[in-house]
Amino acid sequence: MKYTGMLVLAISVATAAAEERHDGMDALIGEALRNNPEVIAAQKSYEAARQRPTQQSSLPDPTVSLGYVSVGNPLPGAGLGSQVLSNIGVVASQEIPFPGKLKLQGEMAAKEAEGAFQQYQALQLDVISRLKQAYHGLHHAYVMSGVLVRNRDVIERLLQVSEIRYSVGKAAQQDLFKAQTQMSIVETRLVKFDQERRSREAEIDSLVGRAPGTPLEQPEETEPPELSATLEELFAAARENSPLLRRDQKAIERGELAVNRARKEYYPDVTLNAGYFNMGSMPPMYEVRADFKVPLYFWRKQRAGVNEQVSGLSQARRGYEATDQTLHFKIADEYFLAQASARLMKLYSQTVVPQGSLALESSLVAYEAGTVDFLSVLTNVATVLEYEMNYHEEELSYMQALTRLEELTGKALTE
C-alpha cells in the first residue's frame, strides 16, 4: 500500500516538528496528523481491521465433550465393568469447512482492512484540506484587516484636509460627515474580520487537537502558487492517488471474493470426532466419526446467499463508478474556479488596483489644491478599497480551490 506524495510529505513534517511547536502550515499539518481525534480514530479502525484476516482464515475452535453412561442408577460409574453400555469417556470434535472457504474468508477480511486503510488516508487528506482552508482563511482575515487599516489612514488624511478646508470656508460640513461615515464603515468591517480571525483560530485549534483559545501566530506572507497542472493531469492523479477510488476498488475485490465464498456454501463442511471411553474391567472403547453438513435446502438458502453477494458486488461496482464521476465533477469544478480566480487576481493586481490607486492619489492632490470636489475623492477611496478587497477575496478563493484539488487528487499543488 502506498501513500500519496502529499501524505508522505505531511508525515515527514510531523516527525520534524515533534519536538517544537510552531504555527506554520507544515508544523500545523504534522500536529494535526498526530493529535486530531478523527485521524486517530480512523487509524485505530484500520489497526483493528488488520487483526481480522487471521481470525477469519483460522479453523473453528475444537470442542471437547466429557461424559459418562451409567446403567442401573444415574450415579457416575454405575455398572462400569459389568455392563456393556456403561462407560466414562471423552470426545474431541473439530469442524473443518470445505476446502477454500477459510482462505476466501481471510482474503475478504484482508480486502476490508485495505479498504479501512484507504479510508484512513482519505480522512487524513480531509483533515489536511480543512486545516489548510482554515489557515488560508486566517491569513485572509489578517490581510483584509491590514487593507482596511491602510484605507482608514487614507480617510483620516482626507478628513484632516476636509477639516482644514472647512475651517477656511472652502468645504461643506457634509463633507466631514461623509468622511466620518466612511470611517465608521471601515470600523464595522474591521470588527467582522476580527471575528473571522477568531473563528479560524478556533477551527485550527480544534483540527490540530489544541486546547480551545490557544493563540496562533500570524500566518506568513506567501505568493499564491501557479496552477500548472492541466485538467487531464489532475484526472490522472485522482485515478492514481485518490483513496476514495482505491477504497471502492477494494470493495469490488472484496465483493468478488464474497461471491466465490457464497458459492462454496453448496459444498458440505465436515466435523471430525474422536472419542475414548473407559469401560472399567472390560476393554476400552474408541470412536472415530465424521459428520457432514448437507446443504439440503440449497434452493432457498445457498442460492439466495449467492444472489445476495452478486447484488452486493454490483452495488460495489456502481459505487465505484459514482465516486469516479463525482470526483471528475468536483475536480473540474474546482479547477475552473481556480482558473477564474487566477485570471481575476491578475486583472486586479496588474490593472485595476494600480489604476485605481493612481486615480486616488491624483484626486487627493487635486482636492488639496481645491480643483476636485470631495465626493469624487471619497468615491475613489471607496473604489480602491473594494478593488483591493476583491483581489484578496479572489486570492482566498484560489488558494482554497487548490487545497480542495489536493484533497481530491492527492497531488501537491500549494507546497
N, C-alpha and C positions, 0 to 999 in steps of 0.2 A: 504494500500500500504506500502510495507516495503522497507527500504534501504538495500543495501548490507553492509556487515561488514566494508568494506574499506571506504565507503562513510560516514558511521556513525563516524568512527574514524577521517576522514578528517574534518567533520563538527564540531566535538568536539574540534579539534585542532584550527579551525578557531575562535571559541569563546575564547579559552585560549590565542590566540596570538593577540587578537583585540587591546589590549592597548599598545603593544610594538612591534617595528619592529625587526625581526631577519631574518637571511638569511639561517637558517637551512631548511631542506626539509619539515618538518612538518609545520613550520611557512609559508613557501612559498606556500604550498598547501592551507592553510587557507586563505592566502591573495588572491590567485587566485580564490577561490570559492566565495569570497566577491566581487572582483573587475573585474574579467575577463568579457569583454563585451559579448563574446559568451555565457557564463554561464548566465549572467543577461538576455540576450535576450531570451534564452530558458526558463528561469524561468517566464518571463513575458508572453511568449507564452502559457505556461501551465496555468498561472493565468487567462489569457483571456479565455482559453478553459473551465475553471471551471465555467464561467458565462453562458455558452450556454445551459446546460441541463434544467434549469428553464425556459429559453426563449422558447426552443423548445417544452416543455411539457405544455405550457400555451395556453389557448384559444386565437383565433384571436381577435384582438381588435373589440369591437362592433362599429356599426355606428349609427349615429343619423341624420335623414333627416327632415329638416324644409321646409314647402312649403304651397302654397295655390292654390285653384282652383277658378277662377273668371268667372262670367257669365255676358255678356253684354259688358265689356271692360276689358283690361288686368290689370287694377289697382288692388292692393291688396284689398280684401274685397268686390269687386263689386258683387252685387247680394246676399251678405251674409244675411241670414234670410228670403229672399224672393224667392230664387232659390234653389231647392233641391240639385243641384250639387255644389253649391258654398260653400267653406269651407276653413278654415285655420287650419293646423294640424302639428303634429309631429309624426314621425315613428322611432322606435328603432329596430335595427336588430342585431342579434348575430348568427354568423356561428358556428356550432357545428360539428366537424369532427366525423366520425363514431367511436364508442367506441373502444378503443385500439390504435388508431393512435397516439394520443398525447403521451401516455405512451411510445410507441415504439420510437417516435422521441426523447423523453427525454433520454431514455436508450441509444440510438445511440450516442447522444451528450456526455453522460457520458463516454461511451467507448472511444470516441475521446479524451476526457480530460485525461483519464487514459493513452492512448497512448502518449499524449503530455507529461505527467509526466515521462513515461519511456524514451522518447526522451531526456528530461531534464537530467535524470540520466545518460543516455549514453553520453551526452555531457560533464557532469561533469567528468566521467571516462576518456573520451578522453583528456580533458584538463589536468587532473592529470597525465595521461600517458605521454603526450607530455612534461609536466613540469619535470617529473622525468627523462625522457630521456635526456632532455637538461641539467638537473643538473648533471647526470652521465657524460655527455659529457664535462661539465665544469670541473668536478673532474678529468676526464681523461686528459684534456689539462694541468692542473696543475701537475699531476703525471708525464706525459710524459716530460714536461719541466724539472722537477726535475731529471729524469733519464738522460736526455741529459746534464744537468749541471754537474752531477756526472761523466758522461763519458768524458766531456770536461776536468774535473780536471785530469782524468787518462791520457788523451792525453797530457795535459800540463806537467805532470810528465814525460811522455815518451819523450816529446820534450826536456825537460831540460837534461835528460840523454843523448839524442842523441847529443845535443849541446856540452856537456862535452866530449863525446867520439869523436865527430868530431874535437874538438879543439886539441886533442892529436893524431889525425890521425887514430882512431880506428873505425870510422863510415864514410860512404859516404855522400856526400852532398844531394844526392837524398833521403836519409832517412829523412832529415829535411823537404824537400819539401813534402814528403808523409804525414808526421805528420801534417804539416800545412794545406795540402789539407783536411785531415780528420777533422781537427778543423773547417775548413770552411764549410764542410758538416754538422757538428753538428750545426753551427750557422744558416744555412739555415733551418734546421728542427726546431730550436727554433723559428724562425720567423713564420713558419707555425703554430705551436701550440699557439703562441701568438695571431695570427689571429683567430684560433679556439676558444680560450678562450673569445675573444671579441665578436665573433658571438654568442656563447652560452649565454653570459651575456645579449646581446641584445634580444635574444629569450626569456630568462627568464623574463626580464623586460616587454616584450610585453605580455606574458602569465599572469603575476600577475597584470597587469594594472599600472605599474610604468612608470614614465617619461623616455624617451629614454636617455641612458647614465648614469642611476643611477648605482653607483658602487655596487658590491656584495662582500660579504665576501668569502674567500676561503673555499670550502666545507670541512667538517670534514672527517678525515680518518676513514673508516669503513671496517670491514671484509665482503666480499661477503657472503650472507646467503646461506645455503644449500637448494637445491630444494628437499624437502622431499615428496611432493605430487606426486602421480602416475598419469599417463595419464588418467586413468579411473576416478580418483577423480576430475581431472580438468574438464573432460567432464561433470561429475555430477554437479560440481559447476556452470558451464556455463548454464546447463539446469535450475538450481535453481535460479541463480542470474542475468543472462545476461539481461540487459534492452532491448537489440535489440530483443531478443526472446520474451520477455514479450510484447514489443510494437507490434510485429507482431501477437501475440496471441490476443491482444485487437482488432487488425484489423479484425481478423477472427470473434470474437464475435460481433463486430460491423456489419460485413457483414451478419451474420445470422439474426440479428435484422432487417437489411435493407431488406432482402428477405421477412420476415414476414410483414414488413411495406408496401412493394410493393404489396403484396397480398391483403392487406386491401383496396387498391385502387379500387378493384372490388365492394366495398360496397359504397353506396351513403352517402355523407355528407348532413346535413340539415341546413338551415338557418331559424331561428325563427324571426318573425316580429310582432311587436305590435304597434298600432297607435291610436292616439286620434285626432279627427277633430271637431273643433268648427263650428257649423252651424248657429251662430247668435241667432235669436229668436227661432229657431227650436231646437229640442232635439239634443244633441251631437251625433256624430257617432264614433264608435270604430271598430278597425280592428285587428284581430289576424290571422297570416298566417304562413304556413310552406312551404319553398321552398326546394326541393330535387335536388341535383346534380346527374343526372343519367349517369352512365358510359356507354353511348350508343355505343361508338366506342372502346370497350374493346379489340377487336381482333388486333387493330393496335396501341393502346396506353397502356392500363394496362398490356396486355400480354407482350408487348415489355419491359415495365418497370420491370416486374418480371424477364424476361430473362436477362436484363442488370444487375440486382442485383445478380442473380445467377452466372453470369460470374465474377462479382466483387468478390464474395465470393470465387470462385475457384481460382482467382488470389491471394487473400489474403492467402489462404492455401498453394499455390505453393510458395508464397513469404516467408512464414514461413519455409517451407522445404529448400528453397535455403539458407536462413540465417543460419539455423541449420547446413547444410552441409558446408557452408563457415566457420562457427565458428569451426567445428570439424577439418577442414583442417588447419586453422590458428593456433589453439591450438596445434595440432600435430607438425606442422612446427616449432613453437617457442619452444616447449618442446624439440624436438630433437636438435635444435640449442643450447639451454641452456645446455643440457646434453653433447654435443660435446665440448662446450666451457669449461664446468666444468672439463672434463677429460683433456683437453689441459692445462688448468690452473694448474691442479695438476702435470702434467708432467713437465711443465716449472718450477714451484716453487720448486718441490721436487727433480728433477733430472737434467734437462737441465741447468737451470741458475746456481745452485750451482757448477756443474761440470765445466761449462764454466768459472765461476769466479775463481775457483781453478787453472784452466789451465792458466788464465790470470795472476794471482799473481805469479805463478811459472815462467812463461815466463818473466815477468818483472824483477824478481830477477836474473834469468839466463842472461837476456840481460845486466843488470848492471854488471854482472860478466864476460860478454863477451863470454858466451857459447851458446847463441841463437842469430840468425840473426834478424834484425829489422823487416823484413816482417812477420815473424812468430808472433812477438809480436803485430804488428799492426792488423794482421788478427784476433788474439784473442780478441783485443779491439773491433773491429767491430762486431765480432760474439756475444760477450756478450751483446753489445748494442742491436743487433737485437733480441736476446733471451728475454731480459727484455722488449723491446717494444712489442714483440709478446705476452708476458704474459699479459701486460696491455691492448692490443687490444682485447684479448680474455675475459679479465675481463669486459671491456666495452660491448662487445657483449653479455656476460652472463647477466649482470645487465639489459641491455635494453630488452633482451628476457623475463626476469622475469617481467619487467614492462609491456610489451605488454600482457603477460599472465594475469596479474592482470586486465587489461582493458577488456580482452576477457571473463574472468571467474568471475570477481567481487570478487575474493579471494585474500586476502592479502598475498603476497609472499616475499616482500622486507622490511617489517617492522622489 
